[in-house]
Amino acid sequence: MNRMRQVALAALLGSGVLALASTGASARIVCNEDGDCWHVKDMYDYQPGFRLTVHPDDWQWKQDEKYRWREHEGRGYWRGGVWVQF
């Protein structure tokens, strides 16, 4: 019976670690048509009219591409150099 408890505890701890690891995977990089890019911690439902591109968190632009970092806290997106909150 003691062995069963150890196996159950190990499975529980393993699933908890997996759940914590998966929350960090939700980070993304979002870029607009102007070349402004920023990190988001949560995946938002961006409307197609926003004209944004969502990339994985490890995405990097190529040397000849024209992008720049413009970080901002909160929910929203950059448009025309202005942060639009939603």
Secondary structure in CASP SS format (residue, H / E / C, confidence):
PFRMAT SS
TARGET T0000
AUTHOR 0000-0000-0000
METHOD secondary structure of the structure
MODEL  1
M C 1.00
N H 1.00
R H 1.00
M H 1.00
R H 1.00
Q H 1.00
V H 1.00
A H 1.00
L H 1.00
A H 1.00
A H 1.00
L H 1.00
L H 1.00
G H 1.00
S H 1.00
G H 1.00
V H 1.00
L H 1.00
A H 1.00
L H 1.00
A H 1.00
S H 1.00
T H 1.00
G H 1.00
A C 1.00
S C 1.00
A C 1.00
R E 1.00
I E 1.00
V E 1.00
C E 1.00
N E 1.00
E C 1.00
D C 1.00
G C 1.00
D E 1.00
C E 1.00
W E 1.00
H E 1.00
V E 1.00
K C 1.00
D C 1.00
M C 1.00
Y C 1.00
D C 1.00
Y C 1.00
Q C 1.00
P H 1.00
G H 1.00
F H 1.00
R C 1.00
L E 1.00
T E 1.00
V E 1.00
H E 1.00
P E 1.00
D C 1.00
D C 1.00
W C 1.00
Q C 1.00
W C 1.00
K C 1.00
Q C 1.00
D C 1.00
E C 1.00
K C 1.00
Y C 1.00
R E 1.00
W E 1.00
R C 1.00
E C 1.00
H C 1.00
E C 1.00
G C 1.00
R C 1.00
G E 1.00
Y E 1.00
W E 1.00
R E 1.00
G C 1.00
G C 1.00
V E 1.00
W E 1.00
V E 1.00
Q E 1.00
F C 1.00
END
